[in-house]
Amino acid sequence: MNITLALTGDGSHTLVNSVLDESYHVFKGALTESVYVYIDAGLIPMAALKPSLRILEVGFGTGLNVLLTRQKACAMGLDIHLTTLEPFPLNDEIVSALNYVDCLAELGGYGDRDTLAKCFRELHRAPWGQDVALQGSTLHKIQGRLEEQVFSPERFDLIYFDAFAPAKQPELWAAENFTKLFNALAPEGLLVSYCANGQFKRDLKAAGFRVESYPGPMGRRHMTRAWKGL
């Protein structure tokens, strides 16, 4: 798969795809970035609006966002159904080398080490293409590309857009994908992404989103939050 393990600035791992010359997370801190972008700026504000959330993730990758979401939802008493897309799943050897369980156990607020390890194993071993119950939440993994998916209208409340950068996977950042995601998002729904690319934000606005330039993690100027209707 041409994937190698790398340590980031906060002590957590990321992966590097040598074919794309792209990392799965920012090198300043994989865990810090994911917590900030997808939990603090995404899940938590949406939980204030709805106690039950249907979430779509574009880019399952290492499973870090799913682990964080499932554990935070459990701690907050949220009911979540999380659908995640990934065309190229990682093999067991790479997954077993990732240190997210140890990092999260040390960070605190996401459960004890045994609970985290059990959840991380379960979410990676969960079969593709079907709903799987994970202790109060439901996970549905789809092995496929965003461009191939057909979603029913207003199906999701929250979208994590965590694809590789636009220059690396331009097909994922095509304008028609954001029209698809806008239609799949419920009223008052939210899309969050680490990316603050100008064309990305213009395409979101053209699709109907109200785009908010939100302060980025670890000194980065911006990330993106895009609302449907609020």
Buried (B, 14 or more C-beta within 10 A) or exposed (E): EEBEEEEBBBBBBBBBBEEEEBBBBBBBBBBBBBBBBBBBBBBEEBBEEBEEBBBBBBBBBBBBBBBBBBBBBBEEEBEBBBBBBBBEBBEEEBBEEBBBBBBBBEBEEBBEEEBBBBBBEBBBEBEEEEEBEBEEBBBBBBEEBBEEBEBEEBBBBBBBBBBBBBEBBEEBBBBEBBBBBBBBBBEEBBBBBBBBBEEBBEBBEEBBBEBBEBEBBEEBEBBBBBBBEE
